[in-house]
Amino acid sequence: QISWTPLLVLGYLFYLLLGAMVFQLLEKQAETHFRDQFQLEKLKFLQNYTCLDRQALEQFVQVLMEAWEKGVNPEGNSTNPSNWDFSNSFFFAGTVVTTIGYGNLSPSTVAGQIFCVFYALFGVPLNLAFLNQLGKGLNAHLLTLERWVQKPGRAQVQLGIFLTTGTLLFLVFPPLVFSYVEGWSYGEGFYFTFITLSTIGFGDYVVGTNPNKHYIPVYRSLTAIWIVFGLAWLALVFNVGADLMERYLQLKWHKSDLSLAEGATTKLEDEPEQPRIHIPS
């Protein structure tokens, strides 16, 4: 029996190639447009402020980039709230152990970087164990995937309720809150929600970073708690999806093997029987 693993590998590589082509088609032209627009703005800035030359402007842009990499928002002034107050630090600790890693904030001191390494070394397994236990608690109120496959009916209803409730609590309602607090559109809030709970964490959208807005102190801490429970729910959904996909691929591959075997058997049965030669003793 031929393993279905090569089919999975080919499908995985094809999916990556497809994603690369689509992202390149959608984003490359927009990137070129924004790059040209940025260069035009720099030229306009130099024309308006003739006391500056291009080298001085490039140095200032470099300073802005370094500030952003260090987690300092160039907008606003020195009265901006600290990125390392307790609420923000709690949020950052959550992004470390959950491996989200937005990238907009990171420790800049050597001591902080070393502590971050050891904190993640023990925190990531602890987080996985916690999410696993939390997932078991959620799964205790559901029938397992095997029961859902073997005994459809009530299990399908329970699975539907689980998916619907989780979708509302973790994917539908939170973007409304983020849209109201952060000033994003609902689409941007939904995009942030999914990118966060899937632990992709690009860092292009992060809650509580707008210096022009006043956030309640526990806003990011509550967001971190929401992330933990959302991770457990979405991880369970991903596991169910992966299990279903694996079963589907194995079933299709097994059926193809059976059809080939049956075809070969039928071919042998359809061949006329060769006459036997009797040799007298």
Order of alpha helices (4+ residues) and beta strands (2+ residues): alpha-alpha-alpha-alpha-alpha-alpha-alpha-alpha-alpha
